[in-house]
Each structure stands twice: as structure tokens, then as C-alpha cells.
């Protein structure tokens, strides 16, 4: 379970980093890229939370 929690933390960190980069980006294409990338990491974190919860319930 620790490995899954480590991955969850990594996805959350990557989400925050992408949001920060998007906020600081002056180029609109890069801003959009990092916003989309952050959303993908956010969804991976949501999926990982669900996986952890389902394994904990089992």
C-alpha cells in the first residue's frame, strides 16, 4: 500500500507543479499545455485515491 500512497503523493506534487508553471507562464500555449497536464495528473491522483480506498475496503 505504501507504493500506491507514494504514487498518489507524486501525482499530487506534479499537479501542483504544473499549476504553478501554468500560472507563471507568459506564453499562452505553454500555459494551456501545463493546465491540461495538471488536469491529467489530477485525474491520476483521483484514480489512485479510489484504488487505495478499494484495496483498503477489501
C-alpha positions in Angstrom: 0.0 0.0 0.0 2.9 2.3 0.6 3.9 2.3 -3.0 0.4 3.4 -4.0 0.5 6.2 -1.5 3.9 7.3 -2.8 2.4 7.4 -6.3 -0.5 9.4 -5.0 1.8 11.9 -3.4 3.8 12.1 -6.6 0.7 12.8 -8.7 -0.4 15.5 -6.3 3.0 17.1 -6.4 3.1 17.1 -10.2 -0.4 18.6 -10.3 0.7 21.5 -8.0 3.9 22.0 -10.0 2.0 22.1 -13.3 -0.5 24.6 -11.9 2.4 26.8 -10.7 4.2 26.7 -14.0 0.9 27.5 -15.8 0.4 30.4 -13.5 3.8 31.8 -14.2 3.9 31.1 -18.0 3.8 34.1 -20.2 3.2 32.1 -23.4 -0.5 31.1 -23.7 0.3 27.8 -25.5 2.6 26.8 -22.6 0.0 27.9 -20.1 -2.6 25.7 -21.7 -0.2 22.8 -22.0 0.6 22.9 -18.3 -3.0 23.4 -17.3 -4.0 20.3 -19.4 -1.1 18.3 -18.0 -2.0 19.3 -14.5 -5.6 18.1 -15.1 -4.3 14.7 -16.3 -2.2 14.4 -13.1 -5.2 15.4 -11.0 -7.2 12.7 -12.6 -4.5 10.1 -12.0 -4.5 11.2 -8.3 -8.3 10.8 -8.1 -8.0 7.3 -9.7 -5.2 6.4 -7.3 -7.2 7.5 -4.3 -10.1 5.3 -5.5 -7.7 2.3 -5.9 -6.3 2.8 -2.4 -9.8 3.1 -0.9 -11.0 -0.1 -2.7 -8.0 -2.1 -1.6 -8.4 -0.8 2.0 -12.1 -1.9 1.9 -11.2 -5.4 0.6 
